Structure formats: C-alpha cells, structure tokens
Amino acid sequence: MSLLLARALVFYSSAAVLVLEILAGRLMAPYIGVTLETFTGIIGVVLAGIAGGSWTGGRVADRTDPRALLGPALIAPGVLALAVPTIVDGLGPWMRAGGPMEIVALTTCAFFLPSFLLSAIPPLVVKLRLRSLDETGRVVGSLSAVSTWGALAGTFLTGFVFVAAVPTRPLVLGLGALLVLSGLPMLRRTLPGATLIGGVLLTLAATASLGMADGPCQWQTNYFCASIERDEDRPSGRLLWLDTLRHSYVDLEDPTHLEFRYARGVADVLTLLPQGPLHGIFIGGGGFTLPRYVPAVRPGSTSTVFEIDGALVDLVKRELGLVPSPDLRVEVGDARLALPDQPSDSADFVVGDAFGGLSVPWHLTTREFMREVDRVLTPGGVYVVNVIDYPPLGFAKAEAATFLEVFEHVAVIAPLRHLLGEGGGNFVLVGSQAPLDAAALQALADARPDDGDVVWSGDRARDFADGARALRDDFAPVDQLLGRP
C-alpha cells in the first residue's frame, strides 16, 4: 500500500468517527436533551468504540490479510451510519428525558458499532505499511499522528462548518454513502459482484435519504430541534417546541396573552415595578413572548434580549412575527459574555429564561453570574428566573440558595405541591435588594385560581432552599441536580 493511500485511509476513517460523535448530540437531543450527561455518554461510548476497534483491528490484522478487510471496514460502518437516524428515532421515544443509563444505551445502539469498525482501519493500515521491525516506530508514530489530525479535522469542520451549513440528518446519511463508496474499490479486489452490492447499498442510501432526512424536527437551529404547532383552540396561537420542551407560546395577534403559568408569574413580578416605561434585559429569547409583552403593557419600555442561538432568532422572525426595533434590541451571543458590557444600575429588571428543561447552561446559574446581574440592576430592580425541575428538586433548591446568597430579598413562586416536593415543573425565582411585596404577588396569583401559584418569601424561601449548596463557577453540577420528569 502506498504511503499516500495509507495516510488518506487513516485520516478519513478517524475524521468520520469524530463527525459521527459530534452529530450524535444533535440527533439525540430531541429525546435526551443537551446536557453534560449527554455529552459524557456520547464521548464515553465513542471512546469505547475506538478502543475496542483499535484492539480488535490489531489482532485481526495479525491473523488475516488486511487487504481483504479494508473494504468491509469502510462499507459496514457506512451502512450502519445510514441506519443511525432510524435507530435514534425508533429507540429515542422510549428513552425520552432519561438519565445516564438511557443516554448510554441509546448512544451505544446507534454509534458504538460505526465507531468500532472505523477504528479498526488504522491498525490494518499499519500492518500493511510495516516492512520490518526496524521501522515500527516511524510507521506507527506517523500514522498515529495522521489519525489524530483526521480526528481534529472531523471535529473542527463539523462543529464550525458542516452543522451551520447542512441539516444534521443529511450529513449523517451523506457520510454513510461516502463510506460505502470509498469501500467499493477495495472490496472489488476480493469480492466478485461488489459493484452490484454497491448499487444495492446506494439505492438503499438514496431511499433512506428521502425518507429520513427531515426527522422529528421542522427546523434544526444551532442548538435545538425546533417545531411550531398551531393552537387549534386559538387560531392566532403558536406553540414553539425546542427539543423535548414546550418552550414558548406566542399569540400572533395579542402580545399580552400569556399562555404558560410561569410567564404569568413573571408578569406579576413586573407588574409591581414602578409605573411608567421600564428598561429590561432578557437572558434567552425563545419565542420572545415576554420581550413582546412588556412594551404592550408598558408603552415606551425598552428591552435588550441576549439569545445565543442566531438560527432560532431567524426562525422566530420568520415564523412567529418577531420584529426587532430600537425598543426591542436582540443581541445574538452568550449572556455571560455580554452582560459585563451593560452599564451598572441600568436595568429595572432582568428576566432569565434560558433554562430549557434538561438543557441548562450552568454558567448562567452561578453566584458569580448572579452578582453581575445584581450590578446592572437599579437599586429597586428585580431578577426573575424561570427554573424547570422535578423531585427531588436539587437544581431548584440550589438555585434558590444561590439567590439567597446574592439578594437580600428572595421569593419562590410555584404551585404548593411543587414547593412541597410532591411535583415538578416551572418555578419562578425572584431576587432583589429591595423588599418584595409578597402579599401583592400572592393576590395577583390568587386572581387566577386555576394556576394555583403560591408565593414563598423570607423564611419560607429559605425553607425551600433546604440547606442546599449555592452554585458557584467552580461547583455547579446542574445536570446531576436536575430531577427527571
């Protein structure tokens, strides 16, 4: 085998493994979310496949002619890659919102074998390139370096280029077809009729591409699988799903309509702020329900919305009627990086709505970030956060404990059974350096008896935190604290 071909095979197979690894998170996100546990499971399973494939490839190369194995070692993972979307969609609903065991199980079923087979190629190529023991170090070292460069190329191209340019499923299916095509010339040397087999496989690939390219998502944004549903009971109502979460409800004709209980709770807090126009900051845009609500009920108000997902912003503009203006400014970027550029004492309120079920950006939960929020608030300003958690409420309690470390006055708003740990869902946490009128908040909640919201403040808020450890930049195990629905 020529040196050029050897290096190309090793580079290509290693790159393919990392392409699959990065795309795995996006394919499985609609079912298991995007968390540290998700990525831990994916990385662990793929590493196990790499280790197993390298070990097995080396042993087989010593017992069999490696030339006869290179074609199947490319074609088999190609066929498996074509099946990946079907496997994920078939098993995903059974593991929806699961824990580490479900994450590892789904990843193993879909991605272990392709990683295993592709990782068997480098030791096969090493065997073909070795002519004597005197050159072992040079051959193994150089091909190992090429393998690493291939992995780096697969990582950077997928994360920075491919995902932004092409939907996920066509990427996976295209990779599978390329692997099959790449293996056919090598298979022809050892298997008569390989061209016919290749034609059948490519026909299956084309059929799979047509049938599975869309998947469960209407749109794939930079971070989410997004879908929009029309409300049959309210013609102008639209429900935005992000991955597994009913994220936002938008009434295209009435921006004051708040469908979700937590949104009404946030609105209650803003109602108690001094009359007149307000200036606010929203951390997370989603469907931009609340950023459009505030100027509708407080004419003259201005808002800045930090939304990290630029493709989601474009989707909401196109499908949900968002029109940015000088009074509603949208900045695409990470709020943790953008907030320090905001002037001190400049915001009457900050609303945190970036925690999406199992997808929680932990760096927006910590004491250090909360202190930055406190810096930009006016002396009587409030920080309001929507937290989603389920028993045993480890995350909600830890976030409440963090509020209590930063703010003098804290309140927690949720149905009583949720506060008692007997259920879960949305919790609205409120913090301010000025006293909070808990009685007025309770009166507003009582006016909507169907919501069943109860306001706990003062000692009751501390009781809710129940001695939980506050979250810090160097200790924020949010994914492990989250309860599962």
Secondary structure, 3 states (H helix, E strand, C coil): CCHHHHHHHHHHHHHHHHHHHHHHHHHHHHHHCCCHHHHHHHHHHHHHHHHHHHHHHHHHHCCCCCHHHHHHHHHHHHHHHHHHHHHHHHHHHHHCCCCHHHHHHHHHHHHHHHHHHHHCHHHHHHHHHCCCHHHHHHHHHHHHHHHHHHHHHHHHHHHHHHHHHCCHHHHHHHHHHHHHHHHHHHHCCCCCCHHHHHHHHHHHHHHHHHHHCCCCCCEECCCCEEEEEECCCCCCEEEEEECCEEEEEEECCCCCCCCCHHHHHHHHHHHCCCCCCCEEEEECCCCCHHHHHHHHHCCCCEEEEEECCHHHHHHHHHHCCCCCECCEEEEECCHHHHHHHCCCCCEEEEEECCCECCECCHHHCCHHHHHHHHHHEEEEEEEEEEEEECCCCHHHHHHHHHHHHHCCEEEEEEEHHHHCCCCCEEEEEEEECCCCCHHHHHHHHHCCCCCCEEEEECHHHHHHHCCCCCCECCECCHHHHCCCC
